[in-house]
Amino acid sequence: MECRHLFLLVLACLHIVLVGGVVYGWAALLPLLKAQGVLAGPRQQSQLSMVGIVGVSASALCKLPVGVFLDHFGPRWTSIMGASCFIVGNLFLGYGAHASVWQHALGYFLIGTAGPSLQMPCFQFANLFGPHATSATSLFVVMFELSTVGYLVYSWLHQWLGLTLAQLCTCSASSGVFILLSAFYFWPDFSCPIVDTTESDEDTLRGHSMGRQLLSWLTLYLSLLVTENLFRQGLVFESITLQCQALFPSHVADHLAAVFSVMLPLGFLPMLLLVVTGLARRILQRPPHAFVLILCLTITYGCLLLVPHPAAFYTVFLLFPITRQLMFACFFSVSMAQFGPATFGRMQGLISTIAGTVQLTAIFLARLIFHHQLSWSQVNTGLLGAEVALLIVAVFMCLRAPPPSSPYVILEPKLVAN
């Protein structure tokens, strides 16, 4: 393994951990904004919540245009664009007028856009590691999970060192400058080719046009799997506190919610262990079997959410992060291996945008549950039915898949239409 490849791997990890998922740490940033008097008026509290929704929505919905940009202009300029968004976004967030909704919303929108713009180019560097590409992809997913606690670290720095919002955002903008310069000097102009695989393009979807890739059964199944799983995750994030309150006394519910908030940031540890031991690579080398494992874990914690016992919820808190990270690792590795570098940005961006759009509806579904217009058991039962159907298809794919001679074998491509 070349030293340059390891250097690029470390640099890509830094890019992701500094920016990739920071926008999802809104819950930790919100108290800091309130402490600094941002949108402090009585009528502005709801507007402050909208700032968070704008940022998360931007991250969810920008992936298709970012993917198109990536395929056409390459990793270097995509990362430079993302770093520029991150720098400007932090300046708006840190130095915007405290009473200005649009300045803070624009700042958080740019920070949300920066995440995928920097993360998607990094995933292509996994191709440099051949049979270990899935391990590199899993490591990037771990770095993304770590990045979501960025604003939690900022809140600690605010409490312990008395740093202001402006000072913290200046630090973030400085890290954006580092990312911009490192991407300019070290990132390639073109996507990294897939190396060290024994499969020809005819064994995957790489040998087909993007139109045929869109019409493949694999794309359809991957879209359904990612969309359903992200919707399930979004609903857990939005309604776990409500579920605890509905099933347990107030003191138990508060304790469970606190445990969840602590265990979620630490969820990267099991995945990191899988990467270090090589188990992540072994799991992801056989994508149909990885699909089965992900769905079995999802169905397990979905069923446990219906059990009114604290031990069941503790188990959910253990299974949820590892399932989430395995799903992302599988999605990115399969997308790159099957679609190839030429269309990776557009195909991955399209599927991510569809899934992200559906995930945003979990916010409104959680509100219906909160107002007792829907019951959690009804929603969860419907999701379990969808997951069982996806599991049956995944088992069928396992039975039809040839023995893997490399990490990239899934199925002979089947097209919906010519």
C-alpha positions in Angstrom: 0.0 0.0 0.0 1.6 3.3 -1.1 2.3 6.0 1.4 0.5 8.5 -0.8 -2.7 6.4 -0.6 -2.5 6.4 3.2 -1.9 10.1 3.2 -5.0 10.7 1.1 -7.0 8.3 3.4 -6.0 10.3 6.5 -6.7 13.6 4.8 -10.1 12.4 3.6 -10.9 11.3 7.1 -10.1 14.8 8.4 -12.3 16.4 5.7 -15.3 14.2 6.8 -14.8 14.5 10.5 -14.5 18.2 10.4 -17.5 18.9 8.2 -19.4 15.8 7.0 -22.2 15.6 9.5 -21.8 18.6 11.7 -25.2 20.0 10.6 -26.9 17.0 12.3 -25.6 18.3 15.7 -28.3 21.0 15.8 -29.6 19.7 19.2 -26.2 20.6 20.8 -25.9 23.9 18.9 -29.4 25.2 19.8 -28.6 25.9 23.5 -25.4 27.7 22.5 -27.3 29.9 20.1 -29.9 30.7 22.8 -27.1 31.5 25.3 -25.6 34.0 22.9 -29.0 35.7 22.4 -29.6 34.6 18.8 -33.2 35.1 17.8 -34.1 35.6 21.5 -37.4 37.3 21.0 -40.6 35.5 22.0 -41.8 35.3 18.4 -38.4 34.2 17.1 -38.2 30.9 19.0 -40.1 29.0 16.3 -37.9 30.8 13.6 -34.8 29.5 15.4 -36.1 25.9 15.1 -36.6 26.6 11.3 -32.9 27.4 11.0 -32.1 23.8 12.0 -34.6 22.4 9.6 -33.2 24.5 6.8 -29.7 23.2 7.4 -30.7 19.5 7.7 -33.0 19.8 4.6 -30.1 21.3 2.6 -27.9 18.4 3.5 -30.6 15.9 2.5 -31.7 17.6 -0.7 -28.4 18.9 -2.2 -26.8 15.5 -2.9 -28.2 15.2 -6.5 -26.9 18.6 -7.7 -23.6 17.9 -5.8 -23.4 14.5 -7.5 -23.9 16.1 -10.9 -21.2 18.6 -10.1 -18.8 15.9 -8.9 -19.2 13.8 -12.0 -18.6 16.8 -14.3 -15.9 18.7 -12.4 -14.2 16.1 -10.3 -13.2 15.8 -6.6 -11.0 18.8 -6.4 -13.5 21.5 -7.4 -16.4 19.8 -5.6 -14.4 19.9 -2.4 -13.3 23.5 -3.0 -17.0 24.4 -3.5 -17.9 22.6 -0.2 -15.1 24.2 1.8 -16.1 27.6 0.5 -19.7 27.0 1.5 -18.5 25.9 5.0 -16.4 29.0 5.5 -19.1 31.5 4.4 -21.8 29.6 6.4 -19.8 29.8 9.6 -19.2 33.5 9.1 -22.9 34.1 8.7 -23.7 31.9 11.7 -21.1 33.4 13.9 -21.2 37.1 12.9 -24.8 37.5 11.6 -27.1 40.0 13.4 -28.7 38.2 16.4 -32.1 39.3 15.3 -31.7 38.3 11.6 -33.4 35.0 10.7 -32.2 35.0 7.1 -28.5 35.4 8.0 -28.5 32.5 10.4 -30.7 30.4 8.1 -28.4 31.1 5.1 -25.4 30.3 7.2 -26.8 26.9 8.4 -28.0 26.2 4.8 -24.5 26.6 3.5 -23.0 24.4 6.3 -25.6 21.7 5.4 -24.6 21.9 1.8 -20.9 21.7 2.6 -21.3 18.3 4.2 -22.2 16.2 1.1 -19.9 18.4 -1.1 -16.9 17.3 1.0 -18.0 13.8 1.9 -18.9 12.5 -1.6 -15.5 13.1 -3.2 -13.8 11.4 -0.2 -15.7 8.1 -0.8 -14.0 7.8 -4.2 -10.6 7.4 -2.5 -11.7 4.0 -1.2 -11.1 2.7 -4.8 -7.4 3.1 -4.2 -7.4 0.3 -1.7 -8.7 -2.5 -4.0 -9.9 -5.5 -1.9 -9.8 -3.3 1.2 -12.1 -0.6 -0.4 -15.0 -1.6 1.8 -12.9 -1.2 4.9 -11.9 2.3 3.8 -15.6 3.1 3.1 -16.6 1.9 6.6 -13.9 4.1 8.1 -15.3 7.1 6.3 -18.8 6.3 7.7 -17.3 6.2 11.2 -15.7 9.6 10.6 -19.1 10.9 9.5 -20.7 9.6 12.7 -17.9 11.3 14.7 -18.5 14.6 12.9 -22.1 14.8 14.2 -20.8 15.5 17.7 -18.9 18.6 16.5 -21.3 21.1 18.0 -21.4 19.1 21.3 -17.7 19.7 21.5 -18.4 23.4 20.9 -20.9 23.5 23.7 -18.3 22.1 26.0 -15.7 24.6 24.9 -18.3 27.4 25.5 -19.0 26.1 29.0 -15.4 25.3 30.1 -13.4 28.1 28.3 -16.1 30.7 27.8 -15.6 30.8 24.0 -18.2 32.8 22.2 -20.2 31.7 19.2 -18.2 34.1 17.0 -14.9 32.6 18.2 -16.1 29.0 17.7 -17.4 29.7 14.2 -14.1 31.4 13.4 -12.4 28.1 14.4 -14.7 26.2 12.1 -14.1 28.7 9.2 -10.4 28.2 9.8 -10.8 24.4 9.4 -12.7 25.2 6.2 -9.6 27.1 4.9 -7.4 24.1 5.7 -9.8 21.8 3.8 -9.9 24.2 0.8 -6.2 24.4 0.6 -5.6 20.6 1.0 -8.2 19.8 -1.6 -6.7 22.3 -4.0 -3.2 20.8 -3.7 -3.9 17.1 -3.2 -7.3 16.1 -4.6 -7.3 14.9 -8.2 -9.2 16.5 -11.0 -10.8 13.2 -12.0 -12.4 10.4 -10.1 -10.2 7.5 -8.9 -10.6 4.4 -11.0 -11.6 1.0 -9.3 -8.4 -1.1 -9.0 -7.6 -4.7 -8.1 -10.9 -6.2 -9.0 -11.3 -9.4 -11.1 -14.7 -8.4 -12.5 -15.1 -6.8 -15.8 -17.5 -4.0 -16.4 -19.9 -6.6 -17.9 -20.2 -8.2 -14.4 -21.5 -5.0 -12.9 -23.5 -2.0 -14.0 -20.4 -0.1 -14.7 -20.5 -1.2 -18.3 -23.9 0.4 -18.9 -25.1 3.9 -19.6 -26.6 5.9 -16.7 -30.1 5.4 -18.2 -29.7 1.6 -18.0 -28.3 1.9 -14.5 -31.4 3.8 -13.5 -33.6 1.1 -14.8 -31.8 -1.8 -13.1 -33.4 -3.9 -10.4 -30.4 -3.2 -8.2 -31.0 0.5 -8.3 -34.7 0.0 -7.5 -33.9 -2.3 -4.6 -31.1 -0.1 -3.3 -33.4 3.0 -3.5 -36.1 1.2 -1.5 -33.7 -0.2 1.1 -32.0 3.2 1.7 -35.3 5.1 1.7 -37.0 2.8 4.1 -34.0 2.7 6.4 -33.5 6.4 6.5 -37.2 7.0 7.1 -37.0 4.6 10.1 -33.9 6.4 11.4 -35.6 9.8 11.1 -38.7 8.6 12.9 -36.6 7.2 15.7 -34.7 10.5 16.0 -37.9 12.5 16.1 -40.1 10.3 18.2 -37.9 8.3 20.6 -38.7 10.7 23.5 -42.4 10.5 22.7 -42.3 6.7 22.7 -40.6 6.6 26.1 -43.1 9.0 27.5 -46.0 7.0 26.2 -44.7 3.7 27.6 -43.0 4.5 30.9 -43.4 6.8 33.9 -41.9 10.2 33.5 -38.7 9.5 35.5 -38.0 6.4 33.5 -38.7 8.1 30.2 -36.4 11.0 31.1 -33.6 8.5 32.0 -34.0 6.5 28.7 -34.0 9.7 26.7 -30.8 10.8 28.4 -29.2 7.4 27.8 -30.1 7.6 24.1 -28.5 11.0 23.8 -25.2 9.7 25.3 -25.1 6.3 23.5 -25.9 7.8 20.1 -22.6 9.8 19.8 -20.7 6.7 21.1 -22.2 4.6 18.4 -19.1 4.8 16.2 -17.2 2.5 18.6 -18.8 -0.8 17.5 -18.3 0.1 13.8 -14.7 1.2 14.4 -14.1 -2.2 16.0 -15.6 -3.9 12.9 -13.2 -1.9 10.7 -10.1 -2.6 12.8 -10.8 -6.4 13.0 -11.6 -6.7 9.3 -15.2 -7.9 10.0 -16.6 -4.8 8.2 -14.8 -5.8 5.0 -15.9 -9.4 5.3 -19.6 -8.3 5.7 -19.5 -5.8 2.9 -17.7 -8.1 0.5 -21.0 -9.9 0.0 -23.6 -7.2 -0.4 -26.8 -9.4 -0.5 -25.7 -10.9 2.8 -25.0 -7.5 4.1 -28.6 -6.5 3.1 -29.9 -9.4 5.0 -27.9 -8.5 8.1 -28.9 -4.9 8.0 -32.6 -5.7 7.6 -32.5 -8.4 10.4 -31.0 -5.8 12.8 -33.6 -3.2 11.7 -36.5 -5.6 12.2 -35.0 -6.6 15.6 -34.9 -3.1 17.1 -38.2 -2.3 15.4 -39.8 -5.1 17.3 -38.1 -4.2 20.5 -39.5 -0.6 20.3 -42.9 -2.2 20.9 -41.8 -3.9 24.1 -42.7 -1.8 27.2 -39.5 -2.7 29.1 -36.4 -0.5 29.7 -34.1 -3.5 28.8 -35.7 -3.6 25.3 -34.9 0.1 24.8 -31.4 -0.3 26.0 -30.9 -3.0 23.4 -32.4 -0.7 20.7 -29.9 2.0 21.7 -27.1 -0.5 21.1 -28.4 -1.8 17.8 -29.6 1.5 16.2 -26.1 3.1 15.6 -24.4 0.0 14.3 -27.3 -0.7 11.9 -27.3 2.9 10.7 -23.6 2.9 10.0 -23.6 -0.6 8.3 -26.4 0.7 6.0 -24.4 3.7 5.0 -21.2 1.7 4.4 -23.1 -0.8 2.3 -24.8 1.9 0.3 -21.6 3.8 -0.6 -19.5 0.7 -1.3 -22.2 -0.9 -3.5 -22.8 2.4 -5.3 -19.2 2.8 -6.2 -18.6 -0.8 -7.1 -21.7 -1.2 -9.2 -22.2 2.2 -10.9 -18.5 3.1 -11.2 -16.7 6.5 -10.8 -18.2 7.9 -14.0 -21.7 8.0 -12.6 -21.2 7.5 -8.9 -22.0 11.1 -8.0 -25.3 11.3 -9.9 -26.5 7.8 -9.0 -25.6 8.1 -5.3 -26.9 11.6 -5.2 -30.2 10.7 -6.8 -30.9 7.8 -4.4 -29.7 9.9 -1.4 -31.9 12.8 -2.4 -35.0 10.6 -2.8 -34.3 9.0 0.6 -33.5 12.3 2.3 -36.8 13.8 1.0 -38.8 10.9 2.4 -36.8 11.1 5.7 -37.9 14.7 6.2 -41.5 13.6 6.3 -40.7 11.7 9.5 -40.8 15.1 11.2 -44.4 15.6 10.3 -45.3 12.0 11.1 -43.8 12.4 14.6 -46.1 15.4 15.1 -49.1 13.4 14.1 -48.1 10.8 16.7 -47.6 13.5 19.3 -51.1 14.8 18.7 -52.5 11.3 18.9 -53.7 11.3 15.3 -51.6 8.2 14.7 -50.3 5.6 17.1 -46.7 4.6 17.2 -47.6 0.9 17.1 -49.5 1.4 13.8 -46.6 3.2 12.2 -44.0 0.7 13.4 -46.1 -2.3 12.2 -46.3 -0.8 8.8 -42.5 -0.3 8.7 -41.9 -3.8 9.9 -44.1 -5.1 7.0 -42.0 -3.2 4.5 -38.7 -4.4 6.1 -39.9 -8.1 6.0 -40.7 -7.7 2.3 -37.2 -6.2 1.6 -35.7 -9.0 3.6 -37.4 -11.7 1.5 -36.0 -10.1 -1.7 -32.5 -9.9 -0.1 -32.7 -13.6 0.8 -33.6 -14.4 -2.8 -30.6 -12.3 -4.0 -28.4 -14.3 -1.7 -29.6 -17.6 -3.1 -29.0 -16.4 -6.7 -25.6 -14.6 -6.1 -22.5 -16.4 -7.3 -19.6 -17.1 -4.8 -17.8 -13.8 -4.5 -14.3 -13.8 -6.1 -14.0 -10.1 -5.2 -15.8 -7.5 -3.1 -17.8 -6.3 -6.0 -19.9 -9.2 -7.0 -23.6 -8.8 -6.3 -25.7 -10.2 -9.1 -25.6 -10.3 -12.9 -27.3 -7.0 -13.8 -31.0 -7.3 -14.7 -32.6 -4.4 -16.4 -36.2 -3.3 -16.1 -36.2 -2.1 -19.7 -33.8 -1.9 -22.6 
